[in-house]
Amino acid sequence: MRYLFDPEKESFAEFFADGESWTVRQGGPVALWGDVERSLAAWRDAGAPEIDSVRLRVTPASHLYRIDQVPSLRWEHRIT
């Protein structure tokens, strides 16, 4: 079993492989598993880019992860 937890959004998802699919339980105001599914679809649509295509920009305010030329593959962690 695996867990995702976003303390800022007070949301979680727990999931485990169930044969060739996943069983998911989630709670809180944000559906975290939906974000995972959208990110996976965007990654596949972009041609499944390799890990070395990921760029990281670090500033005092945030860490920004992105894959060049793919706006849907972008994640920002703000530092409070």
N, C-alpha and C positions, 0 to 999 in steps of 0.2 A: 504494500500500500504506500502511496506517495501523498504528500500534502503540499498545497500552496496556501500561503497566508499573507494577506496584505493588512498590516496593522493600521495603516492610515485610513483605509476604507472599511476596516472592520469586516472583512470578507474572507472566506476560506473555500477551498475545494479539496476534497480527498478523492483519490481515484486509484483503481487497480485494474490490471489486465483481466479480462474475462473472455478467454479464448482469443479470437481475433478482434475483439472490440474492447471498449473500456466501460466500466461501471463508475459513475461519478455521483458524488453527493456534494452539494455546495450550499452555502448560506451567507447571509449578509446582503447589503444593498447592491453589491456589484457581482455579476456572474463571472467569476474569474475563468471558469472553464471555457466560456464563450470567447474570451480574449485569447486563450491558448489555441482554440480551433481556428480563429481568424488569422492568427499569426502563422500557424502551420499552412493554411491555404495560401497566404501571401508568399511564404517561402517557396512552396511548390510552384506557384504561378511565376515566380521570379527565376525558375530553373534550378531550384535547390542549390543556391550558392554555397561555396565552401566557407569554412570558419575564417579563413584568412581574408575574406572580403568584409568582415566586420570592422567598423571604425569606432573608436572611442574618443570622445572629447570630454576632458575633465576640467571643470572650473570650480571656483569656490562655492558656487550656487547649485551645481548639478553635475551628473555624469550622463552623457548622451551617447547611446549606442545606436548605430545605424549601419545599413548596407547601402553603399552608393547606388544611385539611380533607382532605388526602390523605396518611395516614401512610406509605403505601408509597413516596412520593416524598420521601425524606429521606436526606441524606448528611452524615456528620460526618467532618471531617478533624481528628484530634487532633494537637496540636503537642507535640513531645517536647522 
